[in-house]
């Protein structure tokens, strides 16, 4: 899921969606891409800079889930 964050913000990054569209009730993030419903709904209207900002948060969200930091 790691995106090339060194790309110029004028380049439109691909959606991080992997087709596993299930919302986790505790985190309120998609189980597949770790985005919120607002981030998913707004993706196609976001500027490239906004998309890169969302992508930059995804690895941290996954790490928090893997560490169990959200469920203690």
mmCIF file as Biopython writes it, N, C-alpha, C and O atoms, coordinates in Angstrom:
data_model
#
loop_
_atom_site.group_PDB
_atom_site.id
_atom_site.type_symbol
_atom_site.label_atom_id
_atom_site.label_alt_id
_atom_site.label_comp_id
_atom_site.label_asym_id
_atom_site.label_entity_id
_atom_site.label_seq_id
_atom_site.pdbx_PDB_ins_code
_atom_site.Cartn_x
_atom_site.Cartn_y
_atom_site.Cartn_z
_atom_site.occupancy
_atom_site.B_iso_or_equiv
_atom_site.auth_seq_id
_atom_site.auth_asym_id
_atom_site.pdbx_PDB_model_num
ATOM 1   N N  . UNK A ? 1  ? 0.820   -1.180 0.000   1.0 0.0 1  A 1 
ATOM 2   C CA . UNK A ? 1  ? 0.000   0.000  0.000   1.0 0.0 1  A 1 
ATOM 3   C C  . UNK A ? 1  ? 0.865   1.245  0.000   1.0 0.0 1  A 1 
ATOM 4   O O  . UNK A ? 1  ? 0.323   2.346  -0.102  1.0 0.0 1  A 1 
ATOM 5   N N  . UNK A ? 2  ? 2.109   1.139  0.103   1.0 0.0 2  A 1 
ATOM 6   C CA . UNK A ? 2  ? 2.991   2.299  0.155   1.0 0.0 2  A 1 
ATOM 7   C C  . UNK A ? 2  ? 2.979   3.009  -1.193  1.0 0.0 2  A 1 
ATOM 8   O O  . UNK A ? 2  ? 3.227   2.404  -2.236  1.0 0.0 2  A 1 
ATOM 9   N N  . UNK A ? 3  ? 2.690   4.291  -1.149  1.0 0.0 3  A 1 
ATOM 10  C CA . UNK A ? 3  ? 2.641   5.104  -2.363  1.0 0.0 3  A 1 
ATOM 11  C C  . UNK A ? 3  ? 3.946   5.861  -2.509  1.0 0.0 3  A 1 
ATOM 12  O O  . UNK A ? 3  ? 4.678   6.065  -1.541  1.0 0.0 3  A 1 
ATOM 13  N N  . UNK A ? 4  ? 4.221   6.269  -3.720  1.0 0.0 4  A 1 
ATOM 14  C CA . UNK A ? 4  ? 5.406   7.082  -3.984  1.0 0.0 4  A 1 
ATOM 15  C C  . UNK A ? 4  ? 5.081   8.525  -3.622  1.0 0.0 4  A 1 
ATOM 16  O O  . UNK A ? 4  ? 4.548   9.276  -4.439  1.0 0.0 4  A 1 
ATOM 17  N N  . UNK A ? 5  ? 5.410   8.905  -2.386  1.0 0.0 5  A 1 
ATOM 18  C CA . UNK A ? 5  ? 5.079   10.242 -1.912  1.0 0.0 5  A 1 
ATOM 19  C C  . UNK A ? 5  ? 6.062   11.284 -2.422  1.0 0.0 5  A 1 
ATOM 20  O O  . UNK A ? 5  ? 5.900   12.474 -2.150  1.0 0.0 5  A 1 
ATOM 21  N N  . UNK A ? 6  ? 7.085   10.849 -3.163  1.0 0.0 6  A 1 
ATOM 22  C CA . UNK A ? 6  ? 8.035   11.802 -3.724  1.0 0.0 6  A 1 
ATOM 23  C C  . UNK A ? 6  ? 7.551   12.366 -5.059  1.0 0.0 6  A 1 
ATOM 24  O O  . UNK A ? 6  ? 8.154   13.288 -5.606  1.0 0.0 6  A 1 
ATOM 25  N N  . UNK A ? 7  ? 6.459   11.806 -5.577  1.0 0.0 7  A 1 
ATOM 26  C CA . UNK A ? 7  ? 5.922   12.277 -6.853  1.0 0.0 7  A 1 
ATOM 27  C C  . UNK A ? 7  ? 5.395   13.699 -6.689  1.0 0.0 7  A 1 
ATOM 28  O O  . UNK A ? 7  ? 4.923   14.069 -5.614  1.0 0.0 7  A 1 
ATOM 29  N N  . UNK A ? 8  ? 5.474   14.477 -7.728  1.0 0.0 8  A 1 
ATOM 30  C CA . UNK A ? 8  ? 4.945   15.839 -7.649  1.0 0.0 8  A 1 
ATOM 31  C C  . UNK A ? 8  ? 3.459   15.828 -7.329  1.0 0.0 8  A 1 
ATOM 32  O O  . UNK A ? 8  ? 2.731   14.982 -7.849  1.0 0.0 8  A 1 
ATOM 33  N N  . UNK A ? 9  ? 2.984   16.748 -6.483  1.0 0.0 9  A 1 
ATOM 34  C CA . UNK A ? 9  ? 1.574   16.743 -6.124  1.0 0.0 9  A 1 
ATOM 35  C C  . UNK A ? 9  ? 0.636   17.013 -7.289  1.0 0.0 9  A 1 
ATOM 36  O O  . UNK A ? 9  ? -0.577  16.868 -7.136  1.0 0.0 9  A 1 
ATOM 37  N N  . UNK A ? 10 ? 1.153   17.398 -8.438  1.0 0.0 10 A 1 
ATOM 38  C CA . UNK A ? 10 ? 0.282   17.594 -9.596  1.0 0.0 10 A 1 
ATOM 39  C C  . UNK A ? 10 ? -0.074  16.264 -10.259 1.0 0.0 10 A 1 
ATOM 40  O O  . UNK A ? 10 ? -1.015  16.194 -11.048 1.0 0.0 10 A 1 
ATOM 41  N N  . UNK A ? 11 ? 0.684   15.200 -9.936  1.0 0.0 11 A 1 
ATOM 42  C CA . UNK A ? 11 ? 0.363   13.872 -10.450 1.0 0.0 11 A 1 
ATOM 43  C C  . UNK A ? 11 ? -0.759  13.276 -9.612  1.0 0.0 11 A 1 
ATOM 44  O O  . UNK A ? 11 ? -0.698  13.284 -8.383  1.0 0.0 11 A 1 
ATOM 45  N N  . UNK A ? 12 ? -1.772  12.765 -10.275 1.0 0.0 12 A 1 
ATOM 46  C CA . UNK A ? 12 ? -2.916  12.202 -9.583  1.0 0.0 12 A 1 
ATOM 47  C C  . UNK A ? 12 ? -2.608  10.774 -9.152  1.0 0.0 12 A 1 
ATOM 48  O O  . UNK A ? 12 ? -2.448  9.910  -10.014 1.0 0.0 12 A 1 
ATOM 49  N N  . UNK A ? 13 ? -2.516  10.487 -7.835  1.0 0.0 13 A 1 
ATOM 50  C CA . UNK A ? 13 ? -2.217  9.123  -7.404  1.0 0.0 13 A 1 
ATOM 51  C C  . UNK A ? 13 ? -3.427  8.213  -7.601  1.0 0.0 13 A 1 
ATOM 52  O O  . UNK A ? 13 ? -4.562  8.690  -7.607  1.0 0.0 13 A 1 
ATOM 53  N N  . UNK A ? 14 ? -3.200  6.913  -7.762  1.0 0.0 14 A 1 
ATOM 54  C CA . UNK A ? 14 ? -4.323  5.986  -7.886  1.0 0.0 14 A 1 
ATOM 55  C C  . UNK A ? 14 ? -5.030  5.822  -6.547  1.0 0.0 14 A 1 
ATOM 56  O O  . UNK A ? 14 ? -4.454  6.082  -5.491  1.0 0.0 14 A 1 
ATOM 57  N N  . UNK A ? 15 ? -6.258  5.395  -6.606  1.0 0.0 15 A 1 
ATOM 58  C CA . UNK A ? 15 ? -7.015  5.112  -5.395  1.0 0.0 15 A 1 
ATOM 59  C C  . UNK A ? 15 ? -6.361  3.947  -4.649  1.0 0.0 15 A 1 
ATOM 60  O O  . UNK A ? 15 ? -5.907  2.992  -5.279  1.0 0.0 15 A 1 
ATOM 61  N N  . UNK A ? 16 ? -6.306  4.015  -3.318  1.0 0.0 16 A 1 
ATOM 62  C CA . UNK A ? 16 ? -5.757  2.897  -2.547  1.0 0.0 16 A 1 
ATOM 63  C C  . UNK A ? 16 ? -6.745  1.745  -2.367  1.0 0.0 16 A 1 
ATOM 64  O O  . UNK A ? 16 ? -6.426  0.759  -1.702  1.0 0.0 16 A 1 
ATOM 65  N N  . UNK A ? 17 ? -7.926  1.856  -2.943  1.0 0.0 17 A 1 
ATOM 66  C CA . UNK A ? 17 ? -8.947  0.810  -2.808  1.0 0.0 17 A 1 
ATOM 67  C C  . UNK A ? 17 ? -8.428  -0.517 -3.346  1.0 0.0 17 A 1 
ATOM 68  O O  . UNK A ? 17 ? -7.852  -0.581 -4.431  1.0 0.0 17 A 1 
ATOM 69  N N  . UNK A ? 18 ? -8.646  -1.591 -2.554  1.0 0.0 18 A 1 
ATOM 70  C CA . UNK A ? 18 ? -8.265  -2.939 -3.002  1.0 0.0 18 A 1 
ATOM 71  C C  . UNK A ? 18 ? -9.488  -3.841 -3.143  1.0 0.0 18 A 1 
ATOM 72  O O  . UNK A ? 18 ? -9.356  -5.052 -3.321  1.0 0.0 18 A 1 
ATOM 73  N N  . UNK A ? 19 ? -10.682 -3.243 -3.063  1.0 0.0 19 A 1 
ATOM 74  C CA . UNK A ? 19 ? -11.913 -3.995 -3.263  1.0 0.0 19 A 1 
ATOM 75  C C  . UNK A ? 19 ? -12.401 -4.746 -2.040  1.0 0.0 19 A 1 
ATOM 76  O O  . UNK A ? 19 ? -13.304 -5.574 -2.157  1.0 0.0 19 A 1 
ATOM 77  N N  . UNK A ? 20 ? -11.837 -4.488 -0.874  1.0 0.0 20 A 1 
ATOM 78  C CA . UNK A ? 20 ? -12.306 -5.072 0.384   1.0 0.0 20 A 1 
ATOM 79  C C  . UNK A ? 20 ? -13.018 -3.938 1.121   1.0 0.0 20 A 1 
ATOM 80  O O  . UNK A ? 20 ? -12.433 -3.269 1.973   1.0 0.0 20 A 1 
ATOM 81  N N  . UNK A ? 21 ? -14.267 -3.740 0.784   1.0 0.0 21 A 1 
ATOM 82  C CA . UNK A ? 21 ? -14.992 -2.555 1.249   1.0 0.0 21 A 1 
ATOM 83  C C  . UNK A ? 21 ? -15.880 -2.900 2.435   1.0 0.0 21 A 1 
ATOM 84  O O  . UNK A ? 21 ? -17.083 -3.116 2.290   1.0 0.0 21 A 1 
ATOM 85  N N  . UNK A ? 22 ? -15.261 -2.948 3.616   1.0 0.0 22 A 1 
ATOM 86  C CA . UNK A ? 22 ? -15.954 -3.237 4.864   1.0 0.0 22 A 1 
ATOM 87  C C  . UNK A ? 22 ? -15.477 -2.226 5.887   1.0 0.0 22 A 1 
ATOM 88  O O  . UNK A ? 22 ? -14.277 -2.096 6.125   1.0 0.0 22 A 1 
ATOM 89  N N  . UNK A ? 23 ? -16.409 -1.511 6.490   1.0 0.0 23 A 1 
ATOM 90  C CA . UNK A ? 23 ? -16.032 -0.513 7.483   1.0 0.0 23 A 1 
ATOM 91  C C  . UNK A ? 23 ? -15.896 -1.164 8.860   1.0 0.0 23 A 1 
ATOM 92  O O  . UNK A ? 23 ? -16.774 -1.908 9.295   1.0 0.0 23 A 1 
ATOM 93  N N  . UNK A ? 24 ? -14.790 -0.875 9.535   1.0 0.0 24 A 1 
ATOM 94  C CA . UNK A ? 24 ? -14.560 -1.343 10.898  1.0 0.0 24 A 1 
ATOM 95  C C  . UNK A ? 24 ? -15.316 -0.400 11.828  1.0 0.0 24 A 1 
ATOM 96  O O  . UNK A ? 24 ? -15.112 0.813  11.786  1.0 0.0 24 A 1 
ATOM 97  N N  . UNK A ? 25 ? -16.182 -0.953 12.663  1.0 0.0 25 A 1 
ATOM 98  C CA . UNK A ? 25 ? -17.017 -0.122 13.522  1.0 0.0 25 A 1 
ATOM 99  C C  . UNK A ? 25 ? -16.221 0.577  14.621  1.0 0.0 25 A 1 
ATOM 100 O O  . UNK A ? 25 ? -16.627 1.637  15.096  1.0 0.0 25 A 1 
ATOM 101 N N  . UNK A ? 26 ? -15.100 0.002  15.029  1.0 0.0 26 A 1 
ATOM 102 C CA . UNK A ? 26 ? -14.290 0.630  16.074  1.0 0.0 26 A 1 
ATOM 103 C C  . UNK A ? 26 ? -13.428 1.762  15.526  1.0 0.0 26 A 1 
ATOM 104 O O  . UNK A ? 26 ? -13.399 2.853  16.095  1.0 0.0 26 A 1 
ATOM 105 N N  . UNK A ? 27 ? -12.732 1.509  14.432  1.0 0.0 27 A 1 
ATOM 106 C CA . UNK A ? 27 ? -11.817 2.518  13.890  1.0 0.0 27 A 1 
ATOM 107 C C  . UNK A ? 27 ? -12.515 3.491  12.953  1.0 0.0 27 A 1 
ATOM 108 O O  . UNK A ? 27 ? -12.057 4.618  12.765  1.0 0.0 27 A 1 
ATOM 109 N N  . UNK A ? 28 ? -13.629 3.054  12.363  1.0 0.0 28 A 1 
ATOM 110 C CA . UNK A ? 28 ? -14.354 3.811  11.331  1.0 0.0 28 A 1 
ATOM 111 C C  . UNK A ? 28 ? -13.505 3.977  10.065  1.0 0.0 28 A 1 
ATOM 112 O O  . UNK A ? 28 ? -13.652 4.940  9.313   1.0 0.0 28 A 1 
ATOM 113 N N  . UNK A ? 29 ? -12.620 3.008  9.862   1.0 0.0 29 A 1 
ATOM 114 C CA . UNK A ? 29 ? -11.786 2.958  8.656   1.0 0.0 29 A 1 
ATOM 115 C C  . UNK A ? 29 ? -12.184 1.720  7.864   1.0 0.0 29 A 1 
ATOM 116 O O  . UNK A ? 29 ? -12.618 0.719  8.435   1.0 0.0 29 A 1 
ATOM 117 N N  . UNK A ? 30 ? -12.033 1.794  6.551   1.0 0.0 30 A 1 
ATOM 118 C CA . UNK A ? 30 ? -12.266 0.638  5.690   1.0 0.0 30 A 1 
ATOM 119 C C  . UNK A ? 30 ? -11.238 -0.438 6.025   1.0 0.0 30 A 1 
ATOM 120 O O  . UNK A ? 30 ? -10.061 -0.138 6.222   1.0 0.0 30 A 1 
ATOM 121 N N  . UNK A ? 31 ? -11.684 -1.686 6.087   1.0 0.0 31 A 1 
ATOM 122 C CA . UNK A ? 31 ? -10.779 -2.809 6.382   1.0 0.0 31 A 1 
ATOM 123 C C  . UNK A ? 31 ? -9.768  -3.032 5.256   1.0 0.0 31 A 1 
ATOM 124 O O  . UNK A ? 31 ? -8.699  -3.592 5.496   1.0 0.0 31 A 1 
ATOM 125 N N  . UNK A ? 32 ? -10.084 -2.611 4.049   1.0 0.0 32 A 1 
ATOM 126 C CA . UNK A ? 32 ? -9.195  -2.840 2.918   1.0 0.0 32 A 1 
ATOM 127 C C  . UNK A ? 32 ? -8.187  -1.732 2.679   1.0 0.0 32 A 1 
ATOM 128 O O  . UNK A ? 32 ? -7.006  -2.000 2.455   1.0 0.0 32 A 1 
ATOM 129 N N  . UNK A ? 33 ? -8.650  -0.477 2.725   1.0 0.0 33 A 1 
ATOM 130 C CA . UNK A ? 33 ? -7.755  0.632  2.364   1.0 0.0 33 A 1 
ATOM 131 C C  . UNK A ? 33 ? -7.460  1.582  3.517   1.0 0.0 33 A 1 
ATOM 132 O O  . UNK A ? 33 ? -6.621  2.474  3.386   1.0 0.0 33 A 1 
ATOM 133 N N  . UNK A ? 34 ? -8.142  1.399  4.644   1.0 0.0 34 A 1 
ATOM 134 C CA . UNK A ? 34 ? -7.922  2.194  5.863   1.0 0.0 34 A 1 
ATOM 135 C C  . UNK A ? 34 ? -8.335  3.664  5.733   1.0 0.0 34 A 1 
ATOM 136 O O  . UNK A ? 34 ? -7.892  4.510  6.511   1.0 0.0 34 A 1 
ATOM 137 N N  . UNK A ? 35 ? -9.186  3.962  4.745   1.0 0.0 35 A 1 
ATOM 138 C CA . UNK A ? 35 ? -9.716  5.322  4.626   1.0 0.0 35 A 1 
ATOM 139 C C  . UNK A ? 35 ? -11.031 5.421  5.386   1.0 0.0 35 A 1 
ATOM 140 O O  . UNK A ? 35 ? -11.700 4.417  5.630   1.0 0.0 35 A 1 
ATOM 141 N N  . UNK A ? 36 ? -11.395 6.659  5.759   1.0 0.0 36 A 1 
ATOM 142 C CA . UNK A ? 36 ? -12.701 6.917  6.359   1.0 0.0 36 A 1 
ATOM 143 C C  . UNK A ? 36 ? -13.752 6.987  5.244   1.0 0.0 36 A 1 
ATOM 144 O O  . UNK A ? 36 ? -13.422 7.073  4.062   1.0 0.0 36 A 1 
ATOM 145 N N  . UNK A ? 37 ? -15.019 6.948  5.651   1.0 0.0 37 A 1 
ATOM 146 C CA . UNK A ? 37 ? -16.084 7.092  4.648   1.0 0.0 37 A 1 
ATOM 147 C C  . UNK A ? 37 ? -15.985 8.429  3.927   1.0 0.0 37 A 1 
ATOM 148 O O  . UNK A ? 37 ? -16.195 8.498  2.716   1.0 0.0 37 A 1 
ATOM 149 N N  . UNK A ? 38 ? -15.666 9.486  4.658   1.0 0.0 38 A 1 
ATOM 150 C CA . UNK A ? 38 ? -15.534 10.803 4.024   1.0 0.0 38 A 1 
ATOM 151 C C  . UNK A ? 38 ? -14.389 10.812 3.010   1.0 0.0 38 A 1 
ATOM 152 O O  . UNK A ? 38 ? -14.512 11.397 1.934   1.0 0.0 38 A 1 
ATOM 153 N N  . UNK A ? 39 ? -13.279 10.163 3.355   1.0 0.0 39 A 1 
ATOM 154 C CA . UNK A ? 39 ? -12.141 10.109 2.423   1.0 0.0 39 A 1 
ATOM 155 C C  . UNK A ? 39 ? -12.477 9.295  1.185   1.0 0.0 39 A 1 
ATOM 156 O O  . UNK A ? 39 ? -12.068 9.644  0.078   1.0 0.0 39 A 1 
ATOM 157 N N  . UNK A ? 40 ? -13.218 8.216  1.368   1.0 0.0 40 A 1 
ATOM 158 C CA . UNK A ? 40 ? -13.622 7.382  0.228   1.0 0.0 40 A 1 
ATOM 159 C C  . UNK A ? 40 ? -14.591 8.157  -0.663  1.0 0.0 40 A 1 
ATOM 160 O O  . UNK A ? 40 ? -14.433 8.195  -1.883  1.0 0.0 40 A 1 
ATOM 161 N N  . UNK A ? 41 ? -15.594 8.773  -0.039  1.0 0.0 41 A 1 
ATOM 162 C CA . UNK A ? 41 ? -16.614 9.500  -0.801  1.0 0.0 41 A 1 
ATOM 163 C C  . UNK A ? 41 ? -16.025 10.699 -1.538  1.0 0.0 41 A 1 
ATOM 164 O O  . UNK A ? 41 ? -16.460 11.019 -2.645  1.0 0.0 41 A 1 
ATOM 165 N N  . UNK A ? 42 ? -15.056 11.353 -0.943  1.0 0.0 42 A 1 
ATOM 166 C CA . UNK A ? 42 ? -14.501 12.548 -1.548  1.0 0.0 42 A 1 
ATOM 167 C C  . UNK A ? 42 ? -13.333 12.318 -2.479  1.0 0.0 42 A 1 
ATOM 168 O O  . UNK A ? 42 ? -12.860 13.254 -3.124  1.0 0.0 42 A 1 
ATOM 169 N N  . UNK A ? 43 ? -12.860 11.085 -2.560  1.0 0.0 43 A 1 
ATOM 170 C CA . UNK A ? 43 ? -11.616 10.800 -3.286  1.0 0.0 43 A 1 
ATOM 171 C C  . UNK A ? 43 ? -11.583 11.402 -4.686  1.0 0.0 43 A 1 
ATOM 172 O O  . UNK A ? 43 ? -10.596 12.036 -5.058  1.0 0.0 43 A 1 
ATOM 173 N N  . UNK A ? 44 ? -12.633 11.216 -5.459  1.0 0.0 44 A 1 
ATOM 174 C CA . UNK A ? 44 ? -12.598 11.656 -6.861  1.0 0.0 44 A 1 
ATOM 175 C C  . UNK A ? 44 ? -12.695 13.173 -6.996  1.0 0.0 44 A 1 
ATOM 176 O O  . UNK A ? 44 ? -12.389 13.723 -8.054  1.0 0.0 44 A 1 
ATOM 177 N N  . UNK A ? 45 ? -13.116 13.846 -5.936  1.0 0.0 45 A 1 
ATOM 178 C CA . UNK A ? 45 ? -13.160 15.307 -5.947  1.0 0.0 45 A 1 
ATOM 179 C C  . UNK A ? 45 ? -11.919 15.941 -5.332  1.0 0.0 45 A 1 
ATOM 180 O O  . UNK A ? 45 ? -11.712 17.148 -5.457  1.0 0.0 45 A 1 
ATOM 181 N N  . UNK A ? 46 ? -11.090 15.133 -4.667  1.0 0.0 46 A 1 
ATOM 182 C CA . UNK A ? 46 ? -9.882  15.662 -4.025  1.0 0.0 46 A 1 
ATOM 183 C C  . UNK A ? 46 ? -8.852  16.084 -5.063  1.0 0.0 46 A 1 
ATOM 184 O O  . UNK A ? 46 ? -8.761  15.504 -6.146  1.0 0.0 46 A 1 
ATOM 185 N N  . UNK A ? 47 ? -8.088  17.092 -4.715  1.0 0.0 47 A 1 
ATOM 186 C CA . UNK A ? 47 ? -6.941  17.476 -5.536  1.0 0.0 47 A 1 
ATOM 187 C C  . UNK A ? 47 ? -5.842  16.428 -5.330  1.0 0.0 47 A 1 
ATOM 188 O O  . UNK A ? 47 ? -5.884  15.686 -4.348  1.0 0.0 47 A 1 
ATOM 189 N N  . UNK A ? 48 ? -4.862  16.354 -6.233  1.0 0.0 48 A 1 
ATOM 190 C CA . UNK A ? 48 ? -3.753  15.422 -6.015  1.0 0.0 48 A 1 
ATOM 191 C C  . UNK A ? 48 ? -3.083  15.630 -4.654  1.0 0.0 48 A 1 
ATOM 192 O O  . UNK A ? 48 ? -2.709  14.659 -3.996  1.0 0.0 48 A 1 
ATOM 193 N N  . UNK A ? 49 ? -2.930  16.875 -4.231  1.0 0.0 49 A 1 
ATOM 194 C CA . UNK A ? 49 ? -2.308  17.150 -2.924  1.0 0.0 49 A 1 
ATOM 195 C C  . UNK A ? 49 ? -3.135  16.553 -1.786  1.0 0.0 49 A 1 
ATOM 196 O O  . UNK A ? 49 ? -2.573  15.986 -0.850  1.0 0.0 49 A 1 
ATOM 197 N N  . UNK A ? 50 ? -4.455  16.672 -1.854  1.0 0.0 50 A 1 
ATOM 198 C CA . UNK A ? 50 ? -5.326  16.094 -0.828  1.0 0.0 50 A 1 
ATOM 199 C C  . UNK A ? 50 ? -5.227  14.568 -0.826  1.0 0.0 50 A 1 
ATOM 200 O O  . UNK A ? 50 ? -5.217  13.941 0.233   1.0 0.0 50 A 1 
ATOM 201 N N  . UNK A ? 51 ? -5.154  13.976 -2.022  1.0 0.0 51 A 1 
ATOM 202 C CA . UNK A ? 51 ? -5.036  12.520 -2.114  1.0 0.0 51 A 1 
ATOM 203 C C  . UNK A ? 51 ? -3.729  12.037 -1.498  1.0 0.0 51 A 1 
ATOM 204 O O  . UNK A ? 51 ? -3.713  11.045 -0.769  1.0 0.0 51 A 1 
ATOM 205 N N  . UNK A ? 52 ? -2.645  12.727 -1.783  1.0 0.0 52 A 1 
ATOM 206 C CA . UNK A ? 52 ? -1.359  12.349 -1.185  1.0 0.0 52 A 1 
ATOM 207 C C  . UNK A ? 52 ? -1.383  12.509 0.334   1.0 0.0 52 A 1 
ATOM 208 O O  . UNK A ? 52 ? -0.742  11.737 1.048   1.0 0.0 52 A 1 
ATOM 209 N N  . UNK A ? 53 ? -2.113  13.498 0.827   1.0 0.0 53 A 1 
ATOM 210 C CA . UNK A ? 53 ? -2.216  13.678 2.280   1.0 0.0 53 A 1 
ATOM 211 C C  . UNK A ? 53 ? -2.947  12.501 2.918   1.0 0.0 53 A 1 
ATOM 212 O O  . UNK A ? 53 ? -2.560  12.047 3.995   1.0 0.0 53 A 1 
ATOM 213 N N  . UNK A ? 54 ? -3.990  12.004 2.274   1.0 0.0 54 A 1 
ATOM 214 C CA . UNK A ? 54 ? -4.703  10.829 2.777   1.0 0.0 54 A 1 
ATOM 215 C C  . UNK A ? 54 ? -3.782  9.613  2.722   1.0 0.0 54 A 1 
ATOM 216 O O  . UNK A ? 54 ? -3.663  8.877  3.701   1.0 0.0 54 A 1 
ATOM 217 N N  . UNK A ? 55 ? -3.144  9.405  1.597   1.0 0.0 55 A 1 
ATOM 218 C CA . UNK A ? 55 ? -2.254  8.248  1.432   1.0 0.0 55 A 1 
ATOM 219 C C  . UNK A ? 55 ? -1.149  8.247  2.492   1.0 0.0 55 A 1 
ATOM 220 O O  . UNK A ? 55 ? -0.755  7.189  2.984   1.0 0.0 55 A 1 
ATOM 221 N N  . UNK A ? 56 ? -0.659  9.424  2.836   1.0 0.0 56 A 1 
ATOM 222 C CA . UNK A ? 56 ? 0.413   9.523  3.829   1.0 0.0 56 A 1 
ATOM 223 C C  . UNK A ? 56 ? -0.035  9.014  5.200   1.0 0.0 56 A 1 
ATOM 224 O O  . UNK A ? 56 ? 0.803   8.617  6.009   1.0 0.0 56 A 1 
ATOM 225 N N  . UNK A ? 57 ? -1.328  9.019  5.470   1.0 0.0 57 A 1 
ATOM 226 C CA . UNK A ? 57 ? -1.842  8.556  6.762   1.0 0.0 57 A 1 
ATOM 227 C C  . UNK A ? 57 ? -2.104  7.051  6.819   1.0 0.0 57 A 1 
ATOM 228 O O  . UNK A ? 57 ? -2.216  6.488  7.907   1.0 0.0 57 A 1 
ATOM 229 N N  . UNK A ? 58 ? -2.202  6.401  5.674   1.0 0.0 58 A 1 
ATOM 230 C CA . UNK A ? 58 ? -2.663  5.016  5.639   1.0 0.0 58 A 1 
ATOM 231 C C  . UNK A ? 58 ? -1.708  4.030  6.299   1.0 0.0 58 A 1 
ATOM 232 O O  . UNK A ? 58 ? -2.156  3.142  7.025   1.0 0.0 58 A 1 
ATOM 233 N N  . UNK A ? 59 ? -0.406  4.161  6.070   1.0 0.0 59 A 1 
ATOM 234 C CA . UNK A ? 59 ? 0.543   3.246  6.689   1.0 0.0 59 A 1 
ATOM 235 C C  . UNK A ? 59 ? 0.534   3.385  8.209   1.0 0.0 59 A 1 
ATOM 236 O O  . UNK A ? 59 ? 0.675   2.394  8.926   1.0 0.0 59 A 1 
ATOM 237 N N  . UNK A ? 60 ? 0.368   4.623  8.706   1.0 0.0 60 A 1 
ATOM 238 C CA . UNK A ? 60 ? 0.290   4.844  10.148  1.0 0.0 60 A 1 
ATOM 239 C C  . UNK A ? 60 ? -0.958  4.181  10.724  1.0 0.0 60 A 1 
ATOM 240 O O  . UNK A ? 60 ? -0.910  3.599  11.807  1.0 0.0 60 A 1 
ATOM 241 N N  . UNK A ? 61 ? -2.058  4.266  10.012  1.0 0.0 61 A 1 
ATOM 242 C CA . UNK A ? 61 ? -3.296  3.637  10.486  1.0 0.0 61 A 1 
ATOM 243 C C  . UNK A ? 61 ? -3.130  2.125  10.554  1.0 0.0 61 A 1 
ATOM 244 O O  . UNK A ? 61 ? -3.540  1.497  11.529  1.0 0.0 61 A 1 
ATOM 245 N N  . UNK A ? 62 ? -2.531  1.541  9.524   1.0 0.0 62 A 1 
ATOM 246 C CA . UNK A ? 62 ? -2.291  0.103  9.533   1.0 0.0 62 A 1 
ATOM 247 C C  . UNK A ? 62 ? -1.371  -0.277 10.692  1.0 0.0 62 A 1 
ATOM 248 O O  . UNK A ? 62 ? -1.625  -1.266 11.380  1.0 0.0 62 A 1 
ATOM 249 N N  . UNK A ? 63 ? -0.315  0.488  10.916  1.0 0.0 63 A 1 
ATOM 250 C CA . UNK A ? 63 ? 0.618   0.198  12.010  1.0 0.0 63 A 1 
ATOM 251 C C  . UNK A ? 63 ? -0.091  0.255  13.360  1.0 0.0 63 A 1 
ATOM 252 O O  . UNK A ? 63 ? 0.180   -0.569 14.233  1.0 0.0 63 A 1 
ATOM 253 N N  . UNK A ? 64 ? -0.981  1.200  13.537  1.0 0.0 64 A 1 
ATOM 254 C CA . UNK A ? 64 ? -1.725  1.316  14.793  1.0 0.0 64 A 1 
ATOM 255 C C  . UNK A ? 64 ? -2.628  0.107  15.006  1.0 0.0 64 A 1 
ATOM 256 O O  . UNK A ? 64 ? -2.760  -0.388 16.125  1.0 0.0 64 A 1 
ATOM 257 N N  . UNK A ? 65 ? -3.251  -0.368 13.924  1.0 0.0 65 A 1 
ATOM 258 C CA . UNK A ? 65 ? -4.094  -1.558 14.024  1.0 0.0 65 A 1 
ATOM 259 C C  . UNK A ? 65 ? -3.242  -2.773 14.364  1.0 0.0 65 A 1 
ATOM 260 O O  . UNK A ? 65 ? -3.591  -3.550 15.252  1.0 0.0 65 A 1 
ATOM 261 N N  . UNK A ? 66 ? -2.133  -2.937 13.664  1.0 0.0 66 A 1 
ATOM 262 C CA . UNK A ? 66 ? -1.268  -4.101 13.888  1.0 0.0 66 A 1 
ATOM 263 C C  . UNK A ? 66 ? -0.684  -4.109 15.309  1.0 0.0 66 A 1 
ATOM 264 O O  . UNK A ? 66 ? -0.479  -5.175 15.889  1.0 0.0 66 A 1 
ATOM 265 N N  . UNK A ? 67 ? -0.421  -2.938 15.860  1.0 0.0 67 A 1 
ATOM 266 C CA . UNK A ? 67 ? 0.121   -2.842 17.207  1.0 0.0 67 A 1 
ATOM 267 C C  . UNK A ? 67 ? -0.955  -2.990 18.283  1.0 0.0 67 A 1 
ATOM 268 O O  . UNK A ? 67 ? -0.648  -3.077 19.472  1.0 0.0 67 A 1 
ATOM 269 N N  . UNK A ? 68 ? -2.201  -3.017 17.859  1.0 0.0 68 A 1 
ATOM 270 C CA . UNK A ? 68 ? -3.306  -3.128 18.809  1.0 0.0 68 A 1 
ATOM 271 C C  . UNK A ? 68 ? -3.551  -1.847 19.579  1.0 0.0 68 A 1 
ATOM 272 O O  . UNK A ? 68 ? -4.243  -1.848 20.597  1.0 0.0 68 A 1 
ATOM 273 N N  . UNK A ? 69 ? -2.985  -0.757 19.096  1.0 0.0 69 A 1 
ATOM 274 C CA . UNK A ? 69 ? -3.081  0.512  19.808  1.0 0.0 69 A 1 
ATOM 275 C C  . UNK A ? 69 ? -4.505  1.055  19.865  1.0 0.0 69 A 1 
ATOM 276 O O  . UNK A ? 69 ? -4.818  1.869  20.734  1.0 0.0 69 A 1 
ATOM 277 N N  . UNK A ? 70 ? -5.348  0.630  18.980  1.0 0.0 70 A 1 
ATOM 278 C CA . UNK A ? 70 ? -6.703  1.172  18.929  1.0 0.0 70 A 1 
ATOM 279 C C  . UNK A ? 70 ? -7.689  0.371  19.774  1.0 0.0 70 A 1 
ATOM 280 O O  . UNK A ? 70 ? -8.819  0.810  19.988  1.0 0.0 70 A 1 
ATOM 281 N N  . UNK A ? 71 ? -7.277  -0.783 20.248  1.0 0.0 71 A 1 
ATOM 282 C CA . UNK A ? 71 ? -8.226  -1.682 20.895  1.0 0.0 71 A 1 
ATOM 283 C C  . UNK A ? 71 ? -7.903  -1.915 22.359  1.0 0.0 71 A 1 
ATOM 284 O O  . UNK A ? 71 ? -8.463  -2.826 22.969  1.0 0.0 71 A 1 
ATOM 285 N N  . UNK A ? 72 ? -7.028  -1.130 22.932  1.0 0.0 72 A 1 
ATOM 286 C CA . UNK A ? 72 ? -6.695  -1.291 24.355  1.0 0.0 72 A 1 
ATOM 287 C C  . UNK A ? 72 ? -7.539  -0.393 25.211  1.0 0.0 72 A 1 
ATOM 288 O O  . UNK A ? 72 ? -7.397  -0.394 26.434  1.0 0.0 72 A 1 
#
